[in-house]
Amino acid sequence: SLLYSVGEAFGFEIKTPWNELTAEQHEVLLHGSKEPIPIQADSRYRKSQTYVRPFEGILPILERQLRDASGESVRQKLEKYLELVPCQSCHGLRLRPEALAVRVGPYAIHELTSVSVADSLARIEALMGVGAHEGAQPLLSSRQIQIGDLVLREIRMRLKFLLDVGLDYLSLDRPAMTLSGGEAQRIRLATQIGAGLTGVLYVLDEPSIGLLIGLQRERVKEGPAGIRTFALIALGGYLTGWLGLSFGGSAVFGGILFLAAILVTGNFLDARKNSDHGGGATTEIAALIVFSIGIYLADTDNERAPAVLFAGVTALLLYYKTPLHQFVRGLGPEDVRAIMQFVLITLVVLPVLPNRVFGPFDVFNPFKAWLMVVLIVGIGLGGYLAYRIAGARVGTLLSGVLGGLVSSTATTVSASRFARSDERRLTAAALIILLASAISVVRILVEVAVVNPRNVFETGLPLAVFLVIFLLLTLLLYRRRSAEVLHLDPPANPAGLRSAVLFGLLYVIVLFAVAAAREYLGSAGLFAIAVISGLTDVDAITLSTAGLVNSGSLDPSTGWRVILVAALSNLVFKGGIVAATGGSTLLRRILPVYVAAFLSGIGILLLWP
């Protein structure tokens, strides 16, 4: 629609061949227009809008996208449109004449950077009389070596780092945009080695991926393949992929069959030598993955990121075998049922819903509405499984934290009932309630960040300040508590289909209510809806408001205020639950913190710019 609008303004159609356009039209398309033109913006979710502004131009747009690119893959795609043109003054040496006149021994600076790393290292060592030139007469005098000793040693060390990671063929003046993904990774690795950093893992290309996974297999002594075998499998996959590019898919199919035959034979021989040989196929599957990654990397047009991702995930799955098995053994029938219900909600229901807008106000998209259900159920399920796995280890603090993730309202009801039945644990019950209420704000922040990542700082910062104040007030109660511990009953399964449908309906109702209030009543209507919705569920109003802010239909400053009003309304509702369920004694314990948190929220609403 952008180019269509430009064509409308300057008298051409977007289907017109380039050589039929005038010089003025060429200039406008490439470099933009000085005068504003009407530009029509189309959207599949809202009505078309027309605004007036100058056209930026294709080249400035590409330059801006290259400058602001956040990912390596995006940058590489845009760099394909760049052309390297040597400077007429320095002829591509990228140094001023004064710098080119400086010589180190017999060499000018460009004579050390224009040759390969291996040749550059040899010349530096010849200047110093070390390495391969040990015993020979240095090209520099003893005084010159003494002056430049630290610099020369540092240059030699960094060149050796590049040599050690297999980049001896590169020249130091080679443009970064011409490097392959593997070469760029190796340069970063050499930089980290030179900086002496530890705790950094770099997954490079084919042999390195094989070495990484083979290291884990060699360490646990499982399967017929170890560190060297996996490195060779990766190289074999790369060779097979390279042959497949030249001779077609039959070469790849033959390579896979050959690998399968090798693995079967290795397993057979291992089983004959070792009677305790297990029947698992983990090593064989890992070998096929490494082989497939090698095939994928053979095509230089493919992105490196998916290969690194698959290699890293495979290595982690192999390494964390014992914790994963312990996790599965710790799951009960209810836990497995919760996971399967989440699979039903996510992988069965979600894909079949239409991804388009229905109804008034252009706000109801069934796919996106159910996606919000998946988000809320997923957060609750994570807290629920953590609660179940921790079991008896769940004490007062963990009960409040996990309860806030699953359902702060349900946790408030449960803790209030315990406090009424056993007044000796009033402080612990109050702490759980306050922690759950505070952690529910963390849940709100996660929802805002997921739904509205563009304005997360503007909308999330005041909510984060409210969270910090709430937690500090809760900490004051924690410092005064006795040694009492309160173990709550595990929360209900949050992944039930019935509860998911009910939340979906509530979300849609709130979504329409917020859109209608914004359309007919303005900000006052939004805040009224926030107060009402906060009495039942903060998630629905949070998600609907964040969605409107993300789409540009609502100002971010109004959006976070609506969410905070809903959170304060929910705080009042929980205070009512405590009074009705836990009694006046428990209410007196939490009321000072609730009142202070409520007043701080009001202060943020009124004083935040």
C-alpha positions in Angstrom: 0.0 0.0 0.0 3.0 2.3 0.6 4.3 2.1 -3.0 0.8 2.2 -4.3 0.3 5.5 -2.5 3.6 6.8 -3.9 2.6 5.8 -7.4 -0.8 7.6 -7.0 1.0 10.8 -6.0 3.7 10.7 -8.7 1.8 9.3 -11.7 2.9 5.6 -12.1 1.6 2.2 -11.2 3.6 -0.3 -9.1 3.5 -2.8 -12.1 5.2 -0.3 -14.4 8.7 -1.6 -15.4 11.7 0.4 -14.0 13.0 1.4 -17.4 9.7 3.1 -18.2 9.8 5.4 -15.2 11.1 9.0 -15.5 14.2 10.2 -13.8 12.1 12.1 -11.3 10.2 9.0 -10.4 13.5 7.1 -10.0 14.7 9.8 -7.6 11.5 9.7 -5.6 11.5 5.9 -5.2 15.1 5.6 -4.3 15.7 8.7 -2.2 12.2 9.8 -1.1 10.0 12.9 -1.6 10.5 16.3 -0.1 6.9 17.3 -0.1 4.2 15.4 2.0 2.0 13.0 0.1 -1.2 11.1 1.2 -0.3 7.5 2.3 -2.9 4.9 2.8 -2.3 2.3 5.5 -4.1 -0.9 5.2 -4.7 -3.3 8.1 -6.5 -6.6 8.3 -7.7 -5.8 11.8 -9.0 -2.2 11.4 -10.2 0.2 8.8 -7.8 1.7 6.3 -6.3 5.0 7.4 -4.8 7.8 5.4 -2.1 10.1 6.7 0.1 12.8 5.0 3.9 12.8 5.3 6.9 12.7 3.0 7.9 9.3 1.5 11.2 8.2 3.1 12.6 6.5 0.0 13.6 2.8 -0.5 17.3 3.4 0.1 16.8 5.4 3.4 14.4 2.7 4.5 16.9 -0.1 3.9 19.7 1.9 5.6 17.4 2.5 8.7 16.5 -1.1 8.9 20.1 -2.1 8.6 21.1 0.4 11.3 18.2 -0.7 13.7 18.5 -4.5 12.9 18.4 -6.5 16.1 19.1 -9.9 14.7 22.1 -11.2 12.8 19.8 -12.9 10.1 18.0 -9.6 9.4 21.4 -7.8 9.1 22.8 -10.4 6.7 19.7 -10.2 4.4 20.0 -6.4 4.2 23.7 -6.5 3.6 23.1 -8.3 0.4 22.0 -5.0 -1.0 25.3 -3.3 -0.1 28.1 -2.9 -2.6 31.7 -2.4 -1.5 33.3 0.6 -3.3 37.0 1.4 -2.7 37.7 5.0 -1.6 39.4 7.0 -4.3 41.7 8.7 -1.8 43.1 5.7 0.1 42.2 3.0 -2.6 40.5 0.8 0.0 43.2 0.9 2.6 41.0 2.9 4.9 43.9 5.0 6.4 45.0 8.6 5.9 48.3 9.3 4.0 50.0 10.2 7.3 49.2 6.7 8.8 50.2 4.9 5.6 53.6 6.6 5.8 54.3 5.0 9.2 56.4 1.8 8.9 57.1 -0.9 11.5 60.5 -2.3 10.3 60.1 -2.9 6.6 56.3 -3.1 6.7 53.6 -0.4 6.4 50.4 -1.0 8.4 48.5 -2.2 5.4 51.2 -4.7 4.5 50.4 -6.4 7.8 46.6 -6.3 7.5 46.2 -7.1 3.8 47.8 -10.6 4.0 46.4 -13.7 5.7 46.5 -14.1 9.5 49.1 -16.8 9.1 51.4 -14.5 7.0 50.7 -11.5 9.3 51.7 -13.6 12.3 54.9 -14.7 10.5 55.8 -11.1 9.8 55.2 -10.0 13.4 57.4 -12.9 14.6 60.1 -11.9 12.1 60.0 -8.4 13.5 60.5 -9.8 17.0 62.8 -12.7 16.1 60.6 -15.3 17.9 58.5 -18.3 16.9 59.6 -19.7 13.5 62.2 -17.0 13.4 63.8 -17.9 16.7 67.6 -17.4 16.5 67.4 -15.3 13.4 68.2 -11.6 13.3 65.1 -9.6 14.3 63.9 -7.0 11.8 63.6 -4.5 14.6 66.5 -3.2 16.7 66.7 -4.1 20.3 65.6 -0.7 21.3 62.6 -0.8 19.0 61.7 -4.2 20.4 61.9 -2.9 23.9 59.7 0.1 23.1 57.0 -2.0 21.3 57.3 -5.2 23.3 53.9 -5.0 25.0 52.1 -4.0 21.8 53.9 -6.6 19.6 53.3 -9.4 22.2 49.5 -8.5 22.4 49.2 -8.5 18.6 51.1 -11.8 18.3 48.9 -13.4 21.0 45.6 -12.3 19.3 46.8 -13.5 15.9 47.6 -16.9 17.4 44.0 -17.0 18.9 42.7 -16.5 15.4 45.1 -19.2 14.1 43.9 -21.6 16.9 40.3 -21.4 15.8 41.1 -22.1 12.2 41.0 -18.6 10.7 44.6 -18.6 9.3 43.3 -17.9 5.8 41.5 -14.6 6.7 43.0 -11.2 6.3 42.6 -8.5 8.9 41.2 -6.0 6.4 38.4 -8.2 5.3 35.0 -6.5 5.7 32.8 -8.1 8.4 29.8 -8.3 6.0 31.7 -10.8 3.8 32.3 -13.3 6.7 30.2 -16.4 7.0 28.2 -17.2 10.1 30.8 -19.7 11.3 33.7 -17.3 10.6 32.0 -14.6 12.6 31.4 -17.0 15.5 35.1 -18.0 15.5 36.2 -14.4 15.6 33.9 -13.8 18.6 35.4 -16.9 20.2 38.9 -15.7 19.7 37.9 -12.3 21.2 36.5 -14.1 24.3 39.7 -16.2 24.6 41.8 -13.1 24.4 39.7 -11.4 27.1 40.1 -14.4 29.4 36.4 -14.9 30.0 35.0 -18.1 31.5 31.6 -19.6 31.6 30.9 -18.9 27.9 29.8 -21.6 25.6 30.2 -21.1 21.8 28.6 -23.6 19.4 30.5 -23.2 16.1 29.9 -25.2 12.9 29.9 -28.8 11.9 32.8 -30.4 13.8 32.2 -28.3 16.8 28.6 -29.4 17.0 29.6 -33.0 16.9 32.3 -32.4 19.5 29.8 -30.8 21.8 27.3 -33.6 21.7 30.0 -36.3 21.5 31.5 -34.9 24.7 28.4 -35.7 26.7 28.0 -39.2 25.2 31.7 -40.0 25.8 31.4 -38.8 29.4 28.4 -41.0 30.3 29.8 -44.0 28.2 26.4 -44.7 26.6 26.0 -46.0 23.1 28.5 -46.9 20.4 29.6 -43.3 19.6 31.8 -40.9 21.5 33.4 -37.5 21.0 35.4 -38.4 17.9 32.6 -40.4 16.3 30.1 -37.6 16.7 32.5 -35.0 15.2 33.0 -37.3 12.2 29.2 -37.8 11.9 28.8 -34.0 11.7 31.5 -33.8 9.1 29.9 -36.7 7.2 26.6 -34.9 7.3 28.2 -31.8 5.9 29.9 -33.8 3.1 26.6 -35.6 2.3 24.7 -32.2 2.2 27.4 -30.8 -0.2 27.1 -33.9 -2.4 23.3 -33.5 -2.3 23.6 -30.0 -3.6 25.5 -31.3 -6.6 23.9 -34.7 -7.2 20.4 -34.4 -5.7 18.5 -36.0 -2.9 19.7 -39.5 -3.7 23.1 -38.7 -2.2 21.5 -37.5 1.0 19.3 -40.6 1.2 22.3 -42.8 0.7 24.2 -41.0 3.4 21.4 -41.5 5.9 21.2 -45.2 5.0 25.0 -45.6 5.5 24.8 -43.9 8.9 21.9 -46.1 9.9 23.9 -49.2 8.9 26.9 -48.1 10.9 24.8 -47.4 14.0 23.0 -50.7 13.8 26.3 -52.6 13.3 27.9 -50.7 16.3 24.9 -51.5 18.5 25.0 -55.2 17.5 28.7 -55.5 18.3 28.3 -53.6 21.5 25.5 -55.9 22.6 27.6 -59.0 21.9 30.5 -57.7 24.0 28.3 -56.3 26.8 25.4 -58.4 28.1 24.0 -55.4 30.1 23.7 -53.4 26.9 20.4 -51.4 27.2 17.8 -51.0 24.5 17.7 -47.2 24.4 18.0 -45.3 21.1 19.1 -42.0 22.5 22.6 -42.0 21.1 21.3 -43.2 17.7 18.7 -40.4 17.6 21.4 -37.8 18.6 23.7 -39.1 15.9 20.9 -38.7 13.3 20.3 -35.1 14.5 24.0 -34.2 14.3 24.1 -35.8 10.8 21.1 -33.8 9.8 22.6 -30.5 11.1 25.7 -31.2 9.1 23.5 -31.7 6.0 21.6 -28.4 6.7 24.9 -26.4 7.2 26.2 -27.6 3.8 23.9 -25.1 2.1 25.5 -21.7 2.8 22.2 -19.9 2.2 20.7 -21.5 5.3 20.6 -19.6 8.5 23.1 -20.7 11.2 20.7 -20.0 14.1 18.4 -23.1 13.7 21.5 -25.4 13.6 22.9 -23.8 16.8 19.5 -24.0 18.5 19.0 -27.7 17.6 22.5 -28.6 18.7 22.2 -26.7 22.0 18.8 -28.3 22.8 20.1 -31.8 22.0 23.1 -31.3 24.2 21.0 -30.0 27.1 18.5 -32.9 26.8 21.3 -35.4 26.8 23.1 -33.7 29.7 20.0 -33.4 31.9 18.9 -37.0 31.6 18.8 -37.7 35.4 16.9 -34.5 36.4 14.3 -35.1 33.6 13.7 -38.7 34.7 13.4 -37.6 38.3 10.9 -34.9 37.2 8.8 -37.5 35.3 8.9 -40.0 38.2 7.8 -37.2 40.6 4.6 -36.5 38.6 1.4 -38.0 39.9 -1.8 -38.9 37.9 -3.3 -35.4 38.5 -0.1 -33.7 37.3 -0.1 -35.7 34.0 -3.7 -35.0 33.6 -3.1 -31.3 34.0 -0.3 -31.4 31.3 -2.5 -33.4 28.9 -5.3 -30.8 29.4 -2.9 -28.0 28.6 -1.9 -29.9 25.4 -5.6 -30.1 24.5 -6.0 -26.4 25.1 -2.9 -25.4 23.2 -2.3 -27.9 20.4 -5.9 -29.1 19.7 -8.2 -26.2 20.3 -6.0 -23.3 19.3 -5.0 -24.3 15.8 -8.6 -24.8 14.6 -9.8 -21.3 15.6 -10.1 -18.7 12.9 -7.4 -16.0 13.0 -9.6 -13.0 11.9 -11.7 -10.3 13.5 -15.4 -10.7 14.2 -18.1 -8.5 15.8 -18.3 -4.8 16.6 -15.3 -2.6 17.5 -12.9 -4.9 15.5 -11.5 -6.4 18.7 -12.6 -10.0 18.9 -10.2 -12.5 17.2 -11.0 -16.1 18.3 -7.4 -17.3 17.8 -5.9 -14.4 19.7 -8.5 -14.6 22.5 -7.8 -18.3 23.0 -4.0 -17.5 22.8 -4.6 -15.3 25.9 -6.3 -18.3 27.6 -3.2 -20.4 26.7 -0.9 -17.8 28.3 -2.9 -17.6 31.6 -3.3 -21.4 31.8 0.4 -21.8 31.1 1.5 -19.4 33.9 -0.9 -21.2 36.3 0.2 -24.6 35.2 3.9 -23.7 35.8 3.2 -22.7 39.4 0.9 -25.7 39.9 3.6 -28.2 38.8 6.2 -26.5 40.9 3.9 -26.7 43.9 3.2 -30.4 43.3 6.9 -31.3 42.7 8.1 -29.4 45.8 5.5 -31.3 47.9 6.3 -31.2 51.6 9.2 -28.7 51.0 6.6 -26.0 50.3 6.7 -23.7 53.3 5.3 -20.3 54.1 7.3 -18.3 51.6 7.0 -20.8 48.7 3.3 -21.2 49.4 2.8 -17.5 48.9 5.0 -17.2 45.8 3.6 -20.3 44.0 0.1 -19.5 45.1 0.4 -16.0 43.6 1.4 -17.6 40.3 -1.4 -20.1 40.2 -4.3 -18.1 41.8 -3.8 -15.4 44.4 -7.5 -15.3 45.1 -7.7 -19.1 45.8 -4.6 -18.9 47.9 -6.2 -16.0 49.9 -9.3 -18.1 50.6 -7.2 -21.2 51.6 -4.9 -19.3 53.9 -7.8 -17.5 55.5 -9.6 -20.8 56.3 -6.4 -22.2 57.9 -6.0 -19.1 60.0 -9.6 -19.3 61.3 -9.2 -23.0 62.3 -5.8 -22.4 63.9 -5.1 -19.0 65.3 -1.5 -19.9 66.2 -0.6 -19.6 62.6 -2.1 -16.2 61.9 1.2 -14.5 61.0 2.1 -17.3 58.6 -1.3 -17.1 56.9 -1.1 -13.3 56.7 2.4 -13.6 55.1 1.1 -16.1 52.5 -1.8 -13.9 51.6 0.4 -10.8 51.2 3.0 -12.7 49.2 0.4 -14.1 46.9 -1.1 -10.7 46.4 2.3 -9.2 45.6 3.3 -12.0 43.2 0.0 -11.5 41.3 1.5 -8.2 40.2 4.5 -10.1 38.8 2.0 -12.2 36.9 0.4 -8.9 35.6 3.9 -7.7 34.5 4.5 -11.0 32.6 1.2 -10.7 30.8 1.9 -7.0 29.8 5.4 -8.0 28.5 4.0 -10.8 26.4 1.0 -9.0 24.9 2.6 -5.5 24.6 6.3 -5.9 24.1 6.6 -2.6 22.2 5.6 -0.4 25.2 6.7 -2.7 28.0 9.0 -0.1 29.6 6.4 2.7 29.6 3.5 0.5 30.8 5.5 -1.8 33.0 7.7 0.6 35.0 4.9 2.1 37.2 3.5 -1.3 37.8 7.0 -2.5 38.8 7.4 0.4 41.2 4.0 -0.6 42.8 5.3 -4.2 43.1 8.6 -3.2 44.8 6.6 -1.1 47.4 4.2 -4.0 48.0 7.1 -6.4 48.5 8.9 -4.1 50.9 5.8 -3.7 53.0 5.4 -7.5 53.0 9.0 -7.9 54.1 8.3 -5.8 57.2 5.7 -8.4 58.3 8.0 -11.3 57.4 10.8 -9.8 59.7 8.3 -9.8 62.6 6.9 -13.3 62.1 7.5 -16.2 64.5 8.9 -19.6 63.5 5.4 -20.9 62.6 5.0 -22.6 59.3 1.8 -23.1 57.4 1.4 -25.9 54.7 -1.5 -25.2 52.5 -3.4 -27.8 50.4 -2.1 -28.0 46.8 -4.0 -25.6 44.5 -6.6 -26.9 42.1 -5.6 -27.9 38.5 -5.6 -24.6 36.5 -5.5 -26.4 33.2 -9.0 -27.8 33.2 -11.0 -27.3 30.0 -14.0 -25.9 31.9 -12.0 -23.2 33.7 -10.2 -22.3 30.4 -13.5 -21.8 28.6 -14.9 -19.7 31.5 -11.8 -17.5 31.5 -12.1 -17.2 27.7 -15.7 -16.1 28.0 -14.8 -13.6 30.7 -11.9 -12.3 28.6 -14.1 -11.7 25.6 -16.8 -10.0 27.7 -14.2 -7.7 29.2 -12.6 -7.1 25.8 -16.0 -5.9 24.4 -16.7 -3.9 27.5 -13.4 -2.1 27.4 -13.8 -1.4 23.7 -17.3 -0.1 24.2 -16.3 2.0 27.2 -13.4 3.6 25.2 -15.7 4.3 22.3 -18.7 5.8 24.1 -17.6 6.8 27.6 -13.9 7.6 27.2 -11.3 7.1 30.0 -13.9 7.3 32.8 -15.7 4.3 31.3 -12.4 2.4 31.1 -11.7 2.9 34.8 -15.2 1.9 35.7 -14.8 -1.4 33.8 -11.4 -1.9 35.5 -12.9 -1.5 39.0 -15.7 -4.0 38.1 -13.4 -6.5 36.4 -10.8 -6.3 39.2 -13.4 -7.6 41.6 -13.5 -10.9 39.7 -10.3 -11.4 37.6 -7.4 -9.1 36.9 -6.0 -11.2 34.1 -8.9 -10.5 31.7 -8.7 -6.7 32.0 -4.9 -6.8 31.9 -4.7 -8.8 28.7 -7.5 -6.8 26.9 -6.0 -3.4 27.9 -2.4 -4.4 27.0 -3.8 -5.7 23.6 -5.4 -2.3 22.9 -2.2 -0.5 23.8 -0.2 -2.7 21.6 -2.6 -2.1 18.6 -2.3 1.7 19.1 -6.0 2.0 20.1 -5.2 3.1 23.6 -2.5 5.4 25.0 0.1 3.6 27.1 -0.2 6.0 30.0 -3.9 5.3 30.2 -3.4 1.6 29.7 -1.2 1.0 32.7 -3.4 3.2 34.9 -6.4 1.0 33.9 -4.5 -2.1 34.8 -3.3 -0.6 38.2 -6.9 0.4 39.0 -8.0 -3.2 38.4 -5.2 -4.5 40.6 -6.2 -2.1 43.4 -9.8 -3.2 43.0 -8.7 -6.8 43.3 -6.8 -5.9 46.5 -10.0 -4.5 48.1 -11.8 -7.7 47.0 -9.2 -9.9 48.7 -9.5 -7.8 51.8 -13.2 -8.6 51.8 -12.4 -12.3 51.4 -10.1 -12.2 54.4 -12.7 -10.4 56.5 -15.4 -12.9 55.6 -13.3 -16.1 55.7 -10.4 -15.5 58.1 -12.0 -13.3 60.7 -11.2 -9.9 62.2 -7.9 -11.0 63.8 -6.4 -12.0 60.5 -7.8 -8.9 58.8 -6.0 -6.7 61.4 -2.7 -8.4 60.5 -2.9 -7.7 56.8 -4.9 -4.5 56.8 -1.9 -2.1 57.5 0.0 -3.6 54.5 -3.1 -3.6 52.3 -3.9 0.0 53.1 -0.3 1.2 52.6 -0.1 -0.7 49.3 -3.5 0.7 48.2 -2.4 4.3 49.1 0.9 3.9 47.3 -1.0 2.7 44.2 -3.2 5.8 44.4 -0.1 7.9 44.7 1.4 6.4 41.6 -1.8 6.9 39.7 -1.9 10.6 40.6 1.8 11.6 40.7 3.3 9.5 37.9 4.0 11.7 34.8 
